[in-house]
Amino acid sequence: MVYRMIFNQTAYFGRGAIKEIPEVARKHGFRKAFVVTDPVLADPKVGTAQKVFDVLDAAGLPYEVFTNVKPNPPVECIQDGVLRFKASGADFLIGLGGGSPQDTCKGIGIVTANPEFGDVLSLEGVADTKNPSVPIFGVPTTAGTASETTINYVITDTPNKRKFVAVDPHDIPIVAFVDPDLTDGMPRGLKVATGLDALTHAIEGYITPGAWSLSDALSLQSIRMTAANLAKSAEGDVPAGEQMAYSSYITGMAYSNVGLGLVHGMAHPLGGRLGAAHGVANGILLAPVMDYNKDYTGEKYRDIADAFGVKDAYAMPLEEARDAAVQAVHQLTVDLKNPTKISEVGATEADLAPLAHDAFNDVCTPGNPRKATEEDILTIYKSLM
């Protein structure tokens, strides 16, 4: 078996990491940045994007800001960004934000470098692009998606109410800047949602059949860090929030290379059809899908249970350890006050069959350790009404 791992060329971590951006740009010979962010982050009253703008201004590095970014980024925003980037005279991109700005940024960079994919829809799945993206600096402002270190991005086909994943090594940012000063200001709800997204990445990346020793080391460390810090971070603990920023990146290095599973396969339709926030949807689905998978995961749920502080996780019978892992994840979800039913994000009985159909065909679903049928998926959705 041959394993492939793709990471950023370089990454900077720690408070003040964004101050490295101008010098790194200079060393690469870049002259002007095209900053892709969303209107909330760009609002001077919020001040998050302004921290990066201040660094660029102080260094005299020219930039243009693009804010036509929407949650669950639609095709149209990427196409608009391509036109704006070409007109800007910029020679590199800065993806500044959570998953939506960074995924939009990746789409802009890929389509600009590979104009034959200008419809964007043809990027679905393992995209057969020939050219690396326009160079991207990934600057996260949330601790969950890890878009700054992944080879994946998610796009919404709005007319068909469908989210799809593009998988492309050419889209990975060449440099990541993980600066907790940018993630401190997340509201509680966003800390919860993005943190549950990170936990889902870590657990799915740990139990997927494509996992191996290196990805396991990264995934399990992220599970431990998230179990220890997510609840505290949600309540405003600053050091815990810093650990969540690093945990998100660590699991991103793993899942980007080994894949995800049915939680993401089922969460994407909830976003595409119902507009559910991705992390919230993952939080609803994670424990139930873990329960569905538990007999197909070997000894790995012992590690997950132990990471959550379950006493004697390695001594109890395997079935008990598996149940303990599922219960620990469920309890965290409840403690965080994340929804636990898909009806809470707008699902109705009429939605269930289309949701199951989309989930069965999602690019993430084949990475599940237990091969799910469309009927299996429908049953899980029904159980969460």
Number of C-alpha atoms within 10 A of each C-alpha: 2 3 11 6 11 14 21 17 11 13 18 16 15 14 14 15 18 22 18 13 21 20 13 14 17 12 8 11 11 17 15 20 25 24 25 28 26 24 16 15 19 21 12 12 9 12 15 22 22 16 16 19 19 12 16 20 13 11 13 11 18 13 21 16 19 20 16 17 24 14 18 26 25 22 19 17 18 27 19 14 24 23 12 17 24 13 9 15 14 19 17 22 28 26 29 28 27 26 26 25 32 33 27 30 35 34 30 29 26 27 24 23 19 17 13 11 17 18 13 22 15 13 22 18 16 14 15 15 19 10 14 17 26 23 23 25 28 30 30 29 26 29 34 30 27 33 33 35 32 26 24 25 25 22 27 23 17 15 8 9 14 22 24 24 21 23 23 23 20 22 29 30 31 19 23 29 24 29 23 26 19 26 22 22 18 19 12 14 15 19 27 26 25 28 31 30 24 31 30 28 30 30 25 28 31 32 29 23 19 17 22 15 9 12 25 22 15 21 30 22 17 29 27 20 21 28 21 17 21 26 21 17 23 21 15 16 14 18 13 20 29 22 19 31 28 22 28 32 26 24 33 29 26 30 29 25 22 22 24 30 27 31 26 27 27 29 26 31 27 30 22 24 20 18 18 22 19 23 27 26 29 30 31 24 25 28 23 21 21 26 14 18 18 22 15 16 17 11 16 20 27 26 20 25 26 19 22 21 15 16 13 12 22 15 10 13 11 17 13 15 26 27 16 22 27 22 17 21 23 20 13 18 22 14 10 21 12 20 16 22 18 23 14 15 18 14 19 13 10 8 15 20 17 13 25 25 17 23 26 23 14 23 23 21 22 19 22 24 21 20 14 16 14 16 13 14 24 19 14 17 23 17 11 15 15
